[in-house]
Structures are given as structure tokens and as C-alpha cells.
Amino acid sequence: GSMDFSHYKTSAAAQRDDARSLQVLQGLGTKEIGSVTVDSRNALVTLLTACRQEGASRIEIVHHTNSGLLMRQPNKPCTSYINLFVKMRSGPHEAEIALRP
């Protein structure tokens, strides 16, 4: 699946907003979802709910950036991206599910 996070903000503003989004993702929380800047809040709620129901142990952030940083234009409006793994408990080991844009 794919979701974009902060939109139409400078790189610095996107990074500030994304810090909260990263906390919510890593906590697998849906109650705090209102504080997350994402293009599809319903999809994120569905993802986090399914992860918890299926026994996710944690979310590992692999990479986080935004188009302002990638294009070296930090003062222009940008979109941010978060690549992550959902770590699932499966017996004594964890399985990984990769979510990338």
C-alpha cells in the first residue's frame, strides 16, 4: 500500500508534522490518528487496526524523507514519505511486511 503524509508544506514544516505521525505509527495507535497528517486517514486506521488484530509487535521506520529534501528545494511545498516494516509475531520469530510508496 501507499500513503503520502504531509502535503503542501515546506520541508521543515513537513518534518515537524511527520515527527508526530512517526510516533503514532510506531505506537500502532488509532486513537491519536487525528494528529497525523496523511492523505488517507481511513486507510491508515485500517492498516493500524489490521496490524494490531493480526499480532503486529511493532513498526520499524526504514526511511523517511520528503520531496523538498529529495529535490533540494526545502522552501517549496512538498509531500513526505515514510517507508516502514510491520513486524509480525509468528512464533519465536518475527515476520516482516514491507510497505513502500
Sequence and secondary structure as in RCSB ss.txt:
>XXXX:A:sequence
GSMDFSHYKTSAAAQRDDARSLQVLQGLGTKEIGSVTVDSRNALVTLLTACRQEGASRIEIVHHTNSGLLMRQPN
KPCTSYINLFVKMRSGPHEAEIALRP
>XXXX:A:secstr
      EEE HHHHHHHHHHHHHHHHTT STTGGG   S HHHHHHHHHHHHHTTEEEEEEEEEEEHHHHTT TT
S EEEEEEEEEEEEETTEEEEEEE  
